[in-house]
Amino acid sequence: MRKNNKSKYNCLIYYSPEDERWIAHSLHTDQIGTGECVTEALADLIQGLVNLFALAAEHPDIEIFREAPQDIKRMIRSARPLPGEIFDIAYHRVHGDWPKDFAVSSTSIKRKFKTEVAVAV
């Protein structure tokens, strides 16, 4: 369900030529994950968010929400929706439901993607 007519997409995934890595950037926490492929970057972000929310549950004075910079928010406008299967793989990697000896490389032609990331603690 959408609230206040905001986009349901809260994560931008893009390739950074400067870093030679994929970056997954949370728009509402300003946290990032990085990886050699889209799946790794998204899994890194999800793990970071899980850790952040768990820490904040123990320490209520920790600020969770911080908006990403405007240039990141502008980039999401031209991003394509990420295939759900890629999100599922990243999610299962984080939660230990993916075989450690089964690698999936999700590289792309350096285009931008957007997805919704929700974390339950």
Backbone as XML, in Angstrom:
<?xml version="1.0"?>
<chain id="A" units="angstrom">
  <residue number="1" name="MET">
    <atom name="N" x="0.844" y="-1.173" z="0.000"/>
    <atom name="CA" x="0.000" y="0.000" z="0.000"/>
    <atom name="C" x="0.892" y="1.241" z="0.000"/>
  </residue>
  <residue number="2" name="ARG">
    <atom name="N" x="0.556" y="2.177" z="-0.829"/>
    <atom name="CA" x="1.320" y="3.414" z="-0.896"/>
    <atom name="C" x="0.775" y="4.415" z="0.108"/>
  </residue>
  <residue number="3" name="LYS">
    <atom name="N" x="1.674" y="5.181" z="0.678"/>
    <atom name="CA" x="1.287" y="6.218" z="1.614"/>
    <atom name="C" x="1.708" y="7.564" z="1.039"/>
  </residue>
  <residue number="4" name="ASN">
    <atom name="N" x="0.859" y="8.558" z="1.173"/>
    <atom name="CA" x="1.168" y="9.920" z="0.738"/>
    <atom name="C" x="1.604" y="9.998" z="-0.725"/>
  </residue>
  <residue number="5" name="ASN">
    <atom name="N" x="1.112" y="9.091" z="-1.564"/>
    <atom name="CA" x="1.420" y="9.071" z="-2.991"/>
    <atom name="C" x="2.916" y="8.979" z="-3.293"/>
  </residue>
  <residue number="6" name="LYS">
    <atom name="N" x="3.703" y="8.471" z="-2.365"/>
    <atom name="CA" x="5.124" y="8.284" z="-2.622"/>
    <atom name="C" x="5.325" y="6.985" z="-3.384"/>
  </residue>
  <residue number="7" name="SER">
    <atom name="N" x="6.405" y="6.910" z="-4.127"/>
    <atom name="CA" x="6.729" y="5.697" z="-4.862"/>
    <atom name="C" x="6.978" y="4.555" z="-3.896"/>
  </residue>
  <residue number="8" name="LYS">
    <atom name="N" x="6.611" y="3.353" z="-4.324"/>
    <atom name="CA" x="6.877" y="2.192" z="-3.479"/>
    <atom name="C" x="8.346" y="1.801" z="-3.523"/>
  </residue>
  <residue number="9" name="TYR">
    <atom name="N" x="9.090" y="2.346" z="-4.472"/>
    <atom name="CA" x="10.504" y="2.009" z="-4.598"/>
    <atom name="C" x="11.320" y="2.839" z="-3.615"/>
  </residue>
  <residue number="10" name="ASN">
    <atom name="N" x="12.082" y="2.162" z="-2.772"/>
    <atom name="CA" x="12.871" y="2.867" z="-1.776"/>
    <atom name="C" x="14.354" y="2.501" z="-1.839"/>
  </residue>
  <residue number="11" name="CYS">
    <atom name="N" x="14.757" y="1.867" z="-2.924"/>
    <atom name="CA" x="16.150" y="1.455" z="-3.072"/>
    <atom name="C" x="16.573" y="1.615" z="-4.532"/>
  </residue>
  <residue number="12" name="LEU">
    <atom name="N" x="17.710" y="2.259" z="-4.725"/>
    <atom name="CA" x="18.293" y="2.429" z="-6.050"/>
    <atom name="C" x="19.523" y="1.539" z="-6.144"/>
  </residue>
  <residue number="13" name="ILE">
    <atom name="N" x="19.662" y="0.811" z="-7.239"/>
    <atom name="CA" x="20.831" y="-0.027" z="-7.468"/>
    <atom name="C" x="21.465" y="0.438" z="-8.777"/>
  </residue>
  <residue number="14" name="TYR">
    <atom name="N" x="22.730" y="0.786" z="-8.715"/>
    <atom name="CA" x="23.407" y="1.310" z="-9.902"/>
    <atom name="C" x="24.873" y="0.888" z="-9.894"/>
  </residue>
  <residue number="15" name="TYR">
    <atom name="N" x="25.483" y="0.937" z="-11.058"/>
    <atom name="CA" x="26.906" y="0.621" z="-11.176"/>
    <atom name="C" x="27.712" y="1.902" z="-11.060"/>
  </residue>
  <residue number="16" name="SER">
    <atom name="N" x="28.725" y="1.882" z="-10.204"/>
    <atom name="CA" x="29.612" y="3.027" z="-10.032"/>
    <atom name="C" x="30.921" y="2.750" z="-10.760"/>
  </residue>
  <residue number="17" name="PRO">
    <atom name="N" x="31.162" y="3.401" z="-11.913"/>
    <atom name="CA" x="32.430" y="3.199" z="-12.627"/>
    <atom name="C" x="33.635" y="3.627" z="-11.784"/>
  </residue>
  <residue number="18" name="GLU">
    <atom name="N" x="33.442" y="4.659" z="-10.975"/>
    <atom name="CA" x="34.526" y="5.152" z="-10.126"/>
    <atom name="C" x="34.968" y="4.079" z="-9.123"/>
  </residue>
  <residue number="19" name="ASP">
    <atom name="N" x="33.997" y="3.382" z="-8.538"/>
    <atom name="CA" x="34.301" y="2.343" z="-7.543"/>
    <atom name="C" x="34.449" y="0.961" z="-8.170"/>
  </residue>
  <residue number="20" name="GLU">
    <atom name="N" x="34.014" y="0.842" z="-9.430"/>
    <atom name="CA" x="33.985" y="-0.445" z="-10.126"/>
    <atom name="C" x="33.202" y="-1.481" z="-9.332"/>
  </residue>
  <residue number="21" name="ARG">
    <atom name="N" x="32.076" y="-1.046" z="-8.776"/>
    <atom name="CA" x="31.205" y="-1.898" z="-7.956"/>
    <atom name="C" x="29.757" y="-1.490" z="-8.187"/>
  </residue>
  <residue number="22" name="TRP">
    <atom name="N" x="28.875" y="-2.409" z="-7.882"/>
    <atom name="CA" x="27.451" y="-2.106" z="-7.845"/>
    <atom name="C" x="27.138" y="-1.521" z="-6.476"/>
  </residue>
  <residue number="23" name="ILE">
    <atom name="N" x="26.256" y="-0.542" z="-6.443"/>
    <atom name="CA" x="25.846" y="0.127" z="-5.210"/>
    <atom name="C" x="24.331" y="-0.026" z="-5.068"/>
  </residue>
  <residue number="24" name="ALA">
    <atom name="N" x="23.890" y="-0.473" z="-3.906"/>
    <atom name="CA" x="22.464" y="-0.484" z="-3.562"/>
    <atom name="C" x="22.290" y="0.575" z="-2.481"/>
  </residue>
  <residue number="25" name="HIS">
    <atom name="N" x="21.465" y="1.576" z="-2.744"/>
    <atom name="CA" x="21.347" y="2.746" z="-1.869"/>
    <atom name="C" x="19.910" y="2.871" z="-1.369"/>
  </residue>
  <residue number="26" name="SER">
    <atom name="N" x="19.730" y="2.805" z="-0.067"/>
    <atom name="CA" x="18.416" y="2.977" z="0.549"/>
    <atom name="C" x="18.067" y="4.461" z="0.580"/>
  </residue>
  <residue number="27" name="LEU">
    <atom name="N" x="16.917" y="4.817" z="0.028"/>
    <atom name="CA" x="16.547" y="6.230" z="-0.067"/>
    <atom name="C" x="16.116" y="6.841" z="1.258"/>
  </residue>
  <residue number="28" name="HIS">
    <atom name="N" x="15.646" y="6.007" z="2.206"/>
    <atom name="CA" x="15.103" y="6.557" z="3.446"/>
    <atom name="C" x="15.989" y="6.337" z="4.667"/>
  </residue>
  <residue number="29" name="THR">
    <atom name="N" x="17.071" y="5.572" z="4.503"/>
    <atom name="CA" x="18.026" y="5.420" z="5.604"/>
    <atom name="C" x="19.408" y="5.915" z="5.193"/>
  </residue>
  <residue number="30" name="ASP">
    <atom name="N" x="19.614" y="6.155" z="3.925"/>
    <atom name="CA" x="20.889" y="6.595" z="3.358"/>
    <atom name="C" x="21.998" y="5.581" z="3.616"/>
  </residue>
  <residue number="31" name="GLN">
    <atom name="N" x="21.638" y="4.326" z="3.758"/>
    <atom name="CA" x="22.596" y="3.235" z="3.907"/>
    <atom name="C" x="22.907" y="2.686" z="2.522"/>
  </residue>
  <residue number="32" name="ILE">
    <atom name="N" x="24.104" y="2.141" z="2.367"/>
    <atom name="CA" x="24.451" y="1.527" z="1.089"/>
    <atom name="C" x="24.989" y="0.123" z="1.294"/>
  </residue>
  <residue number="33" name="GLY">
    <atom name="N" x="24.874" y="-0.661" z="0.233"/>
    <atom name="CA" x="25.510" y="-1.965" z="0.152"/>
    <atom name="C" x="26.282" y="-1.988" z="-1.152"/>
  </residue>
  <residue number="34" name="THR">
    <atom name="N" x="27.368" y="-2.738" z="-1.191"/>
    <atom name="CA" x="28.166" y="-2.818" z="-2.406"/>
    <atom name="C" x="28.432" y="-4.270" z="-2.761"/>
  </residue>
  <residue number="35" name="GLY">
    <atom name="N" x="28.730" y="-4.499" z="-4.026"/>
    <atom name="CA" x="29.054" y="-5.848" z="-4.456"/>
    <atom name="C" x="29.553" y="-5.869" z="-5.878"/>
  </residue>
  <residue number="36" name="GLU">
    <atom name="N" x="30.064" y="-7.023" z="-6.269"/>
    <atom name="CA" x="30.555" y="-7.188" z="-7.626"/>
    <atom name="C" x="29.429" y="-7.431" z="-8.622"/>
  </residue>
  <residue number="37" name="CYS">
    <atom name="N" x="28.225" y="-7.687" z="-8.108"/>
    <atom name="CA" x="27.051" y="-7.832" z="-8.978"/>
    <atom name="C" x="25.846" y="-7.237" z="-8.244"/>
  </residue>
  <residue number="38" name="VAL">
    <atom name="N" x="24.748" y="-7.114" z="-8.953"/>
    <atom name="CA" x="23.530" y="-6.525" z="-8.404"/>
    <atom name="C" x="23.086" y="-7.281" z="-7.149"/>
  </residue>
  <residue number="39" name="THR">
    <atom name="N" x="23.084" y="-8.606" z="-7.215"/>
    <atom name="CA" x="22.617" y="-9.423" z="-6.096"/>
    <atom name="C" x="23.472" y="-9.216" z="-4.853"/>
  </residue>
  <residue number="40" name="GLU">
    <atom name="N" x="24.787" y="-9.183" z="-5.026"/>
    <atom name="CA" x="25.677" y="-8.983" z="-3.880"/>
    <atom name="C" x="25.464" y="-7.615" z="-3.243"/>
  </residue>
  <residue number="41" name="ALA">
    <atom name="N" x="25.313" y="-6.576" z="-4.047"/>
    <atom name="CA" x="25.104" y="-5.228" z="-3.507"/>
    <atom name="C" x="23.794" y="-5.166" z="-2.736"/>
  </residue>
  <residue number="42" name="LEU">
    <atom name="N" x="22.744" y="-5.754" z="-3.286"/>
    <atom name="CA" x="21.451" y="-5.737" z="-2.611"/>
    <atom name="C" x="21.495" y="-6.556" z="-1.325"/>
  </residue>
  <residue number="43" name="ALA">
    <atom name="N" x="22.131" y="-7.714" z="-1.348"/>
    <atom name="CA" x="22.258" y="-8.535" z="-0.138"/>
    <atom name="C" x="23.048" y="-7.786" z="0.932"/>
  </residue>
  <residue number="44" name="ASP">
    <atom name="N" x="24.098" y="-7.080" z="0.530"/>
    <atom name="CA" x="24.896" y="-6.302" z="1.467"/>
    <atom name="C" x="24.062" y="-5.202" z="2.107"/>
  </residue>
  <residue number="45" name="LEU">
    <atom name="N" x="23.230" y="-4.524" z="1.308"/>
    <atom name="CA" x="22.343" y="-3.496" z="1.854"/>
    <atom name="C" x="21.327" y="-4.104" z="2.812"/>
  </residue>
  <residue number="46" name="ILE">
    <atom name="N" x="20.688" y="-5.193" z="2.411"/>
    <atom name="CA" x="19.680" y="-5.826" z="3.280"/>
    <atom name="C" x="20.315" y="-6.222" z="4.608"/>
  </residue>
  <residue number="47" name="GLN">
    <atom name="N" x="21.515" y="-6.826" z="4.567"/>
    <atom name="CA" x="22.187" y="-7.215" z="5.809"/>
    <atom name="C" x="22.483" y="-5.992" z="6.673"/>
  </residue>
  <residue number="48" name="GLY">
    <atom name="N" x="22.918" y="-4.919" z="6.048"/>
    <atom name="CA" x="23.178" y="-3.686" z="6.786"/>
    <atom name="C" x="21.927" y="-3.129" z="7.435"/>
  </residue>
  <residue number="49" name="LEU">
    <atom name="N" x="20.803" y="-3.188" z="6.720"/>
    <atom name="CA" x="19.549" y="-2.696" z="7.278"/>
    <atom name="C" x="19.062" y="-3.577" z="8.421"/>
  </residue>
  <residue number="50" name="VAL">
    <atom name="N" x="19.198" y="-4.881" z="8.272"/>
    <atom name="CA" x="18.831" y="-5.800" z="9.355"/>
    <atom name="C" x="19.638" y="-5.451" z="10.606"/>
  </residue>
  <residue number="51" name="ASN">
    <atom name="N" x="20.947" y="-5.263" z="10.427"/>
    <atom name="CA" x="21.809" y="-4.923" z="11.563"/>
    <atom name="C" x="21.440" y="-3.573" z="12.172"/>
  </residue>
  <residue number="52" name="LEU">
    <atom name="N" x="21.166" y="-2.582" z="11.323"/>
    <atom name="CA" x="20.794" y="-1.248" z="11.798"/>
    <atom name="C" x="19.507" y="-1.296" z="12.614"/>
  </residue>
  <residue number="53" name="PHE">
    <atom name="N" x="18.482" y="-1.970" z="12.105"/>
    <atom name="CA" x="17.206" y="-2.030" z="12.807"/>
    <atom name="C" x="17.326" y="-2.825" z="14.108"/>
  </residue>
  <residue number="54" name="ALA">
    <atom name="N" x="18.132" y="-3.880" z="14.117"/>
    <atom name="CA" x="18.329" y="-4.659" z="15.344"/>
    <atom name="C" x="19.050" y="-3.816" z="16.397"/>
  </residue>
  <residue number="55" name="LEU">
    <atom name="N" x="20.056" y="-3.068" z="15.974"/>
    <atom name="CA" x="20.775" y="-2.203" z="16.895"/>
    <atom name="C" x="19.870" y="-1.105" z="17.441"/>
  </residue>
  <residue number="56" name="ALA">
    <atom name="N" x="19.052" y="-0.537" z="16.575"/>
    <atom name="CA" x="18.129" y="0.516" z="16.997"/>
    <atom name="C" x="17.066" y="-0.015" z="17.957"/>
  </residue>
  <residue number="57" name="ALA">
    <atom name="N" x="16.700" y="-1.294" z="17.816"/>
    <atom name="CA" x="15.732" y="-1.888" z="18.750"/>
    <atom name="C" x="16.327" y="-1.971" z="20.161"/>
  </residue>
  <residue number="58" name="GLU">
    <atom name="N" x="17.629" y="-2.169" z="20.244"/>
    <atom name="CA" x="18.312" y="-2.227" z="21.536"/>
    <atom name="C" x="18.658" y="-0.843" z="22.072"/>
  </residue>
  <residue number="59" name="HIS">
    <atom name="N" x="18.858" y="0.106" z="21.174"/>
    <atom name="CA" x="19.275" y="1.463" z="21.549"/>
    <atom name="C" x="18.351" y="2.469" z="20.857"/>
  </residue>
  <residue number="60" name="PRO">
    <atom name="N" x="17.239" y="2.813" z="21.500"/>
    <atom name="CA" x="16.236" y="3.693" z="20.867"/>
    <atom name="C" x="16.745" y="5.078" z="20.466"/>
  </residue>
  <residue number="61" name="ASP">
    <atom name="N" x="17.902" y="5.489" z="20.978"/>
    <atom name="CA" x="18.414" y="6.812" z="20.619"/>
    <atom name="C" x="19.101" y="6.820" z="19.246"/>
  </residue>
  <residue number="62" name="ILE">
    <atom name="N" x="19.254" y="5.653" z="18.630"/>
    <atom name="CA" x="19.866" y="5.578" z="17.302"/>
    <atom name="C" x="18.855" y="6.021" z="16.254"/>
  </residue>
  <residue number="63" name="GLU">
    <atom name="N" x="19.265" y="6.967" z="15.428"/>
    <atom name="CA" x="18.415" y="7.460" z="14.337"/>
    <atom name="C" x="18.494" y="6.488" z="13.168"/>
  </residue>
  <residue number="64" name="ILE">
    <atom name="N" x="17.357" y="6.000" z="12.735"/>
    <atom name="CA" x="17.325" y="5.049" z="11.624"/>
    <atom name="C" x="17.141" y="5.771" z="10.298"/>
  </residue>
  <residue number="65" name="PHE">
    <atom name="N" x="16.227" y="6.700" z="10.274"/>
    <atom name="CA" x="15.824" y="7.313" z="9.014"/>
    <atom name="C" x="16.595" y="8.594" z="8.732"/>
  </residue>
  <residue number="66" name="ARG">
    <atom name="N" x="17.149" y="8.629" z="7.529"/>
    <atom name="CA" x="17.856" y="9.797" z="7.013"/>
    <atom name="C" x="17.717" y="9.725" z="5.498"/>
  </residue>
  <residue number="67" name="GLU">
    <atom name="N" x="17.272" y="10.780" z="4.905"/>
    <atom name="CA" x="17.037" y="10.784" z="3.464"/>
    <atom name="C" x="18.343" y="10.780" z="2.679"/>
  </residue>
  <residue number="68" name="ALA">
    <atom name="N" x="18.335" y="10.052" z="1.587"/>
    <atom name="CA" x="19.489" y="10.010" z="0.688"/>
    <atom name="C" x="19.643" y="11.367" z="-0.006"/>
  </residue>
  <residue number="69" name="PRO">
    <atom name="N" x="20.823" y="11.659" z="-0.509"/>
    <atom name="CA" x="21.034" y="12.920" z="-1.229"/>
    <atom name="C" x="20.112" y="13.045" z="-2.451"/>
  </residue>
  <residue number="70" name="GLN">
    <atom name="N" x="19.856" y="14.267" z="-2.846"/>
    <atom name="CA" x="18.941" y="14.540" z="-3.962"/>
    <atom name="C" x="19.405" y="13.912" z="-5.271"/>
  </residue>
  <residue number="71" name="ASP">
    <atom name="N" x="20.715" y="13.860" z="-5.522"/>
    <atom name="CA" x="21.178" y="13.279" z="-6.779"/>
    <atom name="C" x="20.829" y="11.789" z="-6.852"/>
  </residue>
  <residue number="72" name="ILE">
    <atom name="N" x="20.853" y="11.103" z="-5.723"/>
    <atom name="CA" x="20.454" y="9.695" z="-5.684"/>
    <atom name="C" x="18.953" y="9.583" z="-5.932"/>
  </residue>
  <residue number="73" name="LYS">
    <atom name="N" x="18.183" y="10.448" z="-5.307"/>
    <atom name="CA" x="16.727" y="10.422" z="-5.494"/>
    <atom name="C" x="16.349" y="10.712" z="-6.948"/>
  </residue>
  <residue number="74" name="ARG">
    <atom name="N" x="17.096" y="11.593" z="-7.598"/>
    <atom name="CA" x="16.814" y="11.894" z="-9.005"/>
    <atom name="C" x="17.122" y="10.700" z="-9.904"/>
  </residue>
  <residue number="75" name="MET">
    <atom name="N" x="18.175" y="9.964" z="-9.565"/>
    <atom name="CA" x="18.572" y="8.821" z="-10.390"/>
    <atom name="C" x="17.492" y="7.741" z="-10.444"/>
  </residue>
  <residue number="76" name="ILE">
    <atom name="N" x="16.691" y="7.616" z="-9.400"/>
    <atom name="CA" x="15.704" y="6.533" z="-9.358"/>
    <atom name="C" x="14.608" y="6.732" z="-10.406"/>
  </residue>
  <residue number="77" name="ARG">
    <atom name="N" x="14.418" y="7.966" z="-10.846"/>
    <atom name="CA" x="13.370" y="8.243" z="-11.842"/>
    <atom name="C" x="13.598" y="7.486" z="-13.145"/>
  </residue>
  <residue number="78" name="SER">
    <atom name="N" x="14.864" y="7.288" z="-13.518"/>
    <atom name="CA" x="15.163" y="6.608" z="-14.780"/>
    <atom name="C" x="15.529" y="5.133" z="-14.576"/>
  </residue>
  <residue number="79" name="ALA">
    <atom name="N" x="15.390" y="4.652" z="-13.367"/>
    <atom name="CA" x="15.742" y="3.258" z="-13.075"/>
    <atom name="C" x="14.602" y="2.314" z="-13.442"/>
  </residue>
  <residue number="80" name="ARG">
    <atom name="N" x="14.973" y="1.109" z="-13.832"/>
    <atom name="CA" x="13.986" y="0.080" z="-14.155"/>
    <atom name="C" x="13.687" y="-0.746" z="-12.912"/>
  </residue>
  <residue number="81" name="PRO">
    <atom name="N" x="12.471" y="-1.266" z="-12.797"/>
    <atom name="CA" x="12.177" y="-2.157" z="-11.670"/>
    <atom name="C" x="13.079" y="-3.400" z="-11.715"/>
  </residue>
  <residue number="82" name="LEU">
    <atom name="N" x="13.609" y="-3.755" z="-10.577"/>
    <atom name="CA" x="14.455" y="-4.935" z="-10.460"/>
    <atom name="C" x="13.589" y="-6.187" z="-10.539"/>
  </residue>
  <residue number="83" name="PRO">
    <atom name="N" x="13.992" y="-7.187" z="-11.303"/>
    <atom name="CA" x="13.216" y="-8.436" z="-11.319"/>
    <atom name="C" x="13.119" y="-9.020" z="-9.908"/>
  </residue>
  <residue number="84" name="GLY">
    <atom name="N" x="11.929" y="-9.443" z="-9.541"/>
    <atom name="CA" x="11.687" y="-9.972" z="-8.204"/>
    <atom name="C" x="12.566" y="-11.153" z="-7.854"/>
  </residue>
  <residue number="85" name="GLU">
    <atom name="N" x="12.931" y="-11.938" z="-8.846"/>
    <atom name="CA" x="13.777" y="-13.113" z="-8.589"/>
    <atom name="C" x="15.153" y="-12.711" z="-8.050"/>
  </residue>
  <residue number="86" name="ILE">
    <atom name="N" x="15.669" y="-11.585" z="-8.541"/>
    <atom name="CA" x="16.972" y="-11.107" z="-8.066"/>
    <atom name="C" x="16.860" y="-10.673" z="-6.606"/>
  </residue>
  <residue number="87" name="PHE">
    <atom name="N" x="15.770" y="-9.970" z="-6.284"/>
    <atom name="CA" x="15.559" y="-9.584" z="-4.884"/>
    <atom name="C" x="15.444" y="-10.824" z="-4.001"/>
  </residue>
  <residue number="88" name="ASP">
    <atom name="N" x="14.694" y="-11.823" z="-4.471"/>
    <atom name="CA" x="14.505" y="-13.048" z="-3.686"/>
    <atom name="C" x="15.837" y="-13.728" z="-3.378"/>
  </residue>
  <residue number="89" name="ILE">
    <atom name="N" x="16.727" y="-13.793" z="-4.354"/>
    <atom name="CA" x="18.032" y="-14.418" z="-4.142"/>
    <atom name="C" x="18.814" y="-13.638" z="-3.082"/>
  </residue>
  <residue number="90" name="ALA">
    <atom name="N" x="18.836" y="-12.308" z="-3.197"/>
    <atom name="CA" x="19.559" y="-11.487" z="-2.216"/>
    <atom name="C" x="18.979" y="-11.686" z="-0.822"/>
  </residue>
  <residue number="91" name="TYR">
    <atom name="N" x="17.663" y="-11.691" z="-0.725"/>
    <atom name="CA" x="16.990" y="-11.872" z="0.566"/>
    <atom name="C" x="17.354" y="-13.226" z="1.179"/>
  </residue>
  <residue number="92" name="HIS">
    <atom name="N" x="17.301" y="-14.264" z="0.366"/>
    <atom name="CA" x="17.604" y="-15.609" z="0.879"/>
    <atom name="C" x="19.077" y="-15.748" z="1.258"/>
  </residue>
  <residue number="93" name="ARG">
    <atom name="N" x="19.958" y="-15.062" z="0.565"/>
    <atom name="CA" x="21.375" y="-15.070" z="0.949"/>
    <atom name="C" x="21.551" y="-14.497" z="2.357"/>
  </residue>
  <residue number="94" name="VAL">
    <atom name="N" x="20.897" y="-13.384" z="2.619"/>
    <atom name="CA" x="21.022" y="-12.717" z="3.912"/>
    <atom name="C" x="20.473" y="-13.591" z="5.032"/>
  </residue>
  <residue number="95" name="HIS">
    <atom name="N" x="19.358" y="-14.244" z="4.778"/>
    <atom name="CA" x="18.688" y="-15.002" z="5.828"/>
    <atom name="C" x="19.106" y="-16.471" z="5.884"/>
  </residue>
  <residue number="96" name="GLY">
    <atom name="N" x="20.162" y="-16.823" z="5.150"/>
    <atom name="CA" x="20.726" y="-18.158" z="5.238"/>
    <atom name="C" x="19.942" y="-19.247" z="4.540"/>
  </residue>
  <residue number="97" name="ASP">
    <atom name="N" x="19.021" y="-18.865" z="3.674"/>
    <atom name="CA" x="18.197" y="-19.839" z="2.960"/>
    <atom name="C" x="18.752" y="-20.165" z="1.572"/>
  </residue>
  <residue number="98" name="TRP">
    <atom name="N" x="19.931" y="-19.683" z="1.265"/>
    <atom name="CA" x="20.521" y="-19.902" z="-0.051"/>
    <atom name="C" x="21.785" y="-20.737" z="0.131"/>
  </residue>
  <residue number="99" name="PRO">
    <atom name="N" x="21.961" y="-21.784" z="-0.654"/>
    <atom name="CA" x="23.164" y="-22.623" z="-0.492"/>
    <atom name="C" x="24.442" y="-21.810" z="-0.682"/>
  </residue>
  <residue number="100" name="LYS">
    <atom name="N" x="25.350" y="-21.914" z="0.271"/>
    <atom name="CA" x="26.591" y="-21.132" z="0.217"/>
    <atom name="C" x="27.461" y="-21.503" z="-0.980"/>
  </residue>
  <residue number="101" name="ASP">
    <atom name="N" x="27.337" y="-22.744" z="-1.448"/>
    <atom name="CA" x="28.172" y="-23.185" z="-2.558"/>
    <atom name="C" x="27.503" y="-22.989" z="-3.926"/>
  </residue>
  <residue number="102" name="PHE">
    <atom name="N" x="26.396" y="-22.241" z="-3.951"/>
    <atom name="CA" x="25.690" y="-21.989" z="-5.200"/>
    <atom name="C" x="25.691" y="-20.492" z="-5.469"/>
  </residue>
  <residue number="103" name="ALA">
    <atom name="N" x="26.590" y="-20.066" z="-6.358"/>
    <atom name="CA" x="26.729" y="-18.640" z="-6.655"/>
    <atom name="C" x="25.842" y="-18.257" z="-7.833"/>
  </residue>
  <residue number="104" name="VAL">
    <atom name="N" x="25.258" y="-17.083" z="-7.737"/>
    <atom name="CA" x="24.477" y="-16.511" z="-8.830"/>
    <atom name="C" x="25.025" y="-15.122" z="-9.077"/>
  </residue>
  <residue number="105" name="SER">
    <atom name="N" x="25.514" y="-14.892" z="-10.269"/>
    <atom name="CA" x="26.034" y="-13.586" z="-10.631"/>
    <atom name="C" x="24.982" y="-12.867" z="-11.462"/>
  </residue>
  <residue number="106" name="SER">
    <atom name="N" x="24.532" y="-11.744" z="-10.971"/>
    <atom name="CA" x="23.505" y="-10.988" z="-11.684"/>
    <atom name="C" x="24.095" y="-9.672" z="-12.170"/>
  </residue>
  <residue number="107" name="THR">
    <atom name="N" x="24.881" y="-9.771" z="-13.202"/>
    <atom name="CA" x="25.442" y="-8.563" z="-13.792"/>
    <atom name="C" x="24.484" y="-8.064" z="-14.867"/>
  </residue>
  <residue number="108" name="SER">
    <atom name="N" x="24.613" y="-6.839" z="-15.192"/>
    <atom name="CA" x="23.735" y="-6.226" z="-16.169"/>
    <atom name="C" x="24.557" y="-5.249" z="-16.992"/>
  </residue>
  <residue number="109" name="ILE">
    <atom name="N" x="23.937" y="-4.717" z="-18.010"/>
    <atom name="CA" x="24.618" y="-3.724" z="-18.826"/>
    <atom name="C" x="24.568" y="-2.369" z="-18.139"/>
  </residue>
  <residue number="110" name="LYS">
    <atom name="N" x="25.069" y="-2.319" z="-16.954"/>
    <atom name="CA" x="25.280" y="-1.080" z="-16.192"/>
    <atom name="C" x="24.063" y="-0.156" z="-16.171"/>
  </residue>
  <residue number="111" name="ARG">
    <atom name="N" x="22.864" y="-0.724" z="-16.156"/>
    <atom name="CA" x="21.697" y="0.141" z="-16.041"/>
    <atom name="C" x="21.291" y="0.248" z="-14.586"/>
  </residue>
  <residue number="112" name="LYS">
    <atom name="N" x="20.410" y="1.184" z="-14.296"/>
    <atom name="CA" x="19.943" y="1.416" z="-12.929"/>
    <atom name="C" x="18.675" y="0.597" z="-12.695"/>
  </residue>
  <residue number="113" name="PHE">
    <atom name="N" x="18.517" y="0.140" z="-11.456"/>
    <atom name="CA" x="17.329" y="-0.597" z="-11.055"/>
    <atom name="C" x="16.762" y="0.018" z="-9.786"/>
  </residue>
  <residue number="114" name="LYS">
    <atom name="N" x="15.486" y="-0.243" z="-9.549"/>
    <atom name="CA" x="14.863" y="0.195" z="-8.306"/>
    <atom name="C" x="14.034" y="-0.964" z="-7.767"/>
  </residue>
  <residue number="115" name="THR">
    <atom name="N" x="13.933" y="-1.019" z="-6.441"/>
    <atom name="CA" x="13.161" y="-2.060" z="-5.787"/>
    <atom name="C" x="12.676" y="-1.579" z="-4.451"/>
  </residue>
  <residue number="116" name="GLU">
    <atom name="N" x="11.777" y="-2.316" z="-3.863"/>
    <atom name="CA" x="11.293" y="-2.025" z="-2.518"/>
    <atom name="C" x="12.004" y="-2.959" z="-1.564"/>
  </residue>
  <residue number="117" name="VAL">
    <atom name="N" x="12.534" y="-2.408" z="-0.485"/>
    <atom name="CA" x="13.204" y="-3.210" z="0.535"/>
    <atom name="C" x="12.473" y="-2.971" z="1.850"/>
  </residue>
  <residue number="118" name="ALA">
    <atom name="N" x="12.007" y="-4.047" z="2.453"/>
    <atom name="CA" x="11.380" y="-3.971" z="3.771"/>
    <atom name="C" x="12.138" y="-4.911" z="4.694"/>
  </residue>
  <residue number="119" name="VAL">
    <atom name="N" x="12.388" y="-4.450" z="5.906"/>
    <atom name="CA" x="13.155" y="-5.245" z="6.870"/>
    <atom name="C" x="12.293" y="-5.512" z="8.076"/>
  </residue>
  <residue number="120" name="ALA">
    <atom name="N" x="12.219" y="-6.784" z="8.455"/>
    <atom name="CA" x="11.517" y="-7.164" z="9.683"/>
    <atom name="C" x="12.558" y="-7.565" z="10.710"/>
  </residue>
  <residue number="121" name="VAL">
    <atom name="N" x="12.449" y="-7.034" z="11.899"/>
    <atom name="CA" x="13.404" y="-7.372" z="12.963"/>
    <atom name="C" x="12.690" y="-8.164" z="14.029"/>
  </residue>
</chain>
